[in-house]
Amino acid sequence: MGRKDKYAFVLDRDEFVRLSLKKILHKYGFQVEEIEFFSEIEDRKKEIDQGIVLADVEMDVLEKWIPVLKRWSDHFVLMSPQITDELKVRLKKMGLRRMIKKPVEPKILKRVIREICPSREERSSSPKGGDEKGRRSF
């Protein structure tokens, strides 16, 4: 493992969504792992710090795992078919600021990936060394 691998962890019940995301994420150079529970990646900080976690889960699950998710907040993206202002506020209070509406559009996913894991070229050309200007939440 001489090169730095980028990891993507996908948690979604829908097999079609998982397969679609896997295909897109592979295209962007990610090593993709499908997971069923957050507990499967609880001790994988190094991989998460170099990648992304995409999850479609219920609020009660998020609330249960909030201490762990806060550590990953820069790399965590909630996927949801319904995005409401109330949900945005709740997530912001939880320390989570990225959300993608389902079905996931590849262009939007690409933008989020660039925000979370900028390429070497983007990091070196950024005036702040990779810190995105105008970071978007939701």
Legacy VTK file of the C-alpha trace (Angstrom):
# vtk DataFile Version 3.0
C-alpha trace
ASCII
DATASET POLYDATA
POINTS 138 float
0.000 0.000 0.000
2.632 2.510 -1.144
0.155 5.098 -2.389
-2.414 6.881 -0.309
-5.755 5.218 -0.811
-8.944 7.228 -0.637
-11.764 5.359 1.007
-15.490 5.752 0.605
-17.860 4.044 3.003
-21.443 3.725 1.778
-24.313 2.959 4.118
-27.643 2.605 2.296
-30.332 -0.091 2.288
-31.024 0.282 -1.435
-28.799 -2.019 -3.498
-29.226 0.078 -6.658
-28.061 3.211 -4.812
-25.058 1.348 -3.399
-24.065 0.010 -6.814
-24.507 3.412 -8.477
-22.460 5.196 -5.817
-19.800 2.499 -5.975
-19.430 2.997 -9.732
-19.187 6.796 -9.425
-16.798 6.675 -6.469
-14.514 4.153 -8.205
-14.354 6.568 -11.134
-12.991 9.224 -8.751
-10.323 6.882 -7.375
-12.002 5.702 -4.190
-11.716 2.274 -2.690
-15.377 1.641 -1.801
-16.718 -0.392 1.086
-20.401 -1.004 1.620
-21.338 -1.057 5.298
-24.507 -1.876 7.209
-23.729 -0.175 10.517
-21.545 2.712 11.693
-19.918 0.308 14.150
-18.127 -1.311 11.178
-16.030 1.811 10.669
-15.827 3.169 14.207
-12.097 2.365 14.434
-11.142 3.367 10.876
-10.204 7.007 11.521
-7.206 6.931 9.163
-9.297 5.720 6.211
-12.098 8.187 6.958
-9.643 11.089 7.266
-8.523 10.278 3.717
-12.004 9.739 2.342
-15.720 10.093 2.709
-18.703 8.496 4.461
-22.026 8.576 2.592
-25.038 7.415 4.583
-28.803 7.293 4.311
-29.968 6.638 7.853
-32.811 7.630 10.136
-32.398 10.485 12.616
-32.512 8.146 15.618
-29.477 6.304 14.212
-27.643 9.591 13.654
-28.434 10.751 17.165
-27.133 7.474 18.637
-23.809 7.844 16.800
-23.387 11.624 17.140
-20.148 11.493 19.217
-18.486 9.403 16.500
-20.019 11.373 13.630
-18.766 14.667 15.065
-15.211 13.349 14.693
-15.968 12.674 11.024
-18.078 15.760 10.317
-15.687 17.036 7.632
-15.981 13.708 5.805
-19.603 12.774 6.467
-22.442 13.272 3.989
-26.040 12.429 4.804
-28.101 11.315 1.824
-31.855 11.822 2.086
-34.834 11.874 -0.277
-36.428 14.662 1.773
-34.445 17.713 2.748
-36.357 20.136 4.904
-35.316 23.313 6.686
-36.050 21.570 9.984
-33.706 18.700 9.065
-30.962 21.150 8.072
-31.263 22.928 11.429
-31.192 19.651 13.380
-28.133 18.428 11.509
-26.329 21.733 11.948
-26.960 21.541 15.715
-25.486 18.023 15.625
-22.361 19.372 13.915
-23.141 17.810 10.535
-23.197 20.174 7.599
-23.255 18.172 4.379
-26.342 16.657 2.832
-27.181 15.378 -0.636
-30.724 14.964 -1.896
-31.539 11.526 -3.246
-31.491 10.403 -5.940
-27.865 11.512 -5.891
-26.854 13.502 -8.955
-23.281 12.681 -10.081
-22.441 16.392 -10.591
-23.427 17.234 -7.030
-21.544 14.233 -5.661
-18.464 15.315 -7.630
-18.656 18.810 -6.097
-18.975 17.382 -2.583
-16.041 15.030 -3.199
-13.926 17.990 -4.320
-14.866 19.882 -1.144
-14.004 16.951 1.105
-11.030 15.465 -0.751
-9.495 18.076 -3.043
-6.972 16.731 -5.542
-3.288 17.508 -5.093
-3.532 20.083 -7.885
-6.473 21.815 -6.205
-4.717 21.815 -2.806
-1.496 23.258 -4.208
-3.267 25.978 -6.208
-5.512 27.035 -3.328
-4.400 30.218 -1.547
-5.183 28.543 1.785
-3.492 25.239 1.005
-6.646 23.251 0.370
-9.160 24.986 2.579
-12.089 25.608 0.265
-13.317 29.137 -0.048
-17.037 29.541 0.270
-17.508 26.141 1.882
-21.148 25.207 1.422
-23.355 23.605 3.947
-26.186 21.636 2.467
LINES 1 139
138 0 1 2 3 4 5 6 7 8 9 10 11 12 13 14 15 16 17 18 19 20 21 22 23 24 25 26 27 28 29 30 31 32 33 34 35 36 37 38 39 40 41 42 43 44 45 46 47 48 49 50 51 52 53 54 55 56 57 58 59 60 61 62 63 64 65 66 67 68 69 70 71 72 73 74 75 76 77 78 79 80 81 82 83 84 85 86 87 88 89 90 91 92 93 94 95 96 97 98 99 100 101 102 103 104 105 106 107 108 109 110 111 112 113 114 115 116 117 118 119 120 121 122 123 124 125 126 127 128 129 130 131 132 133 134 135 136 137
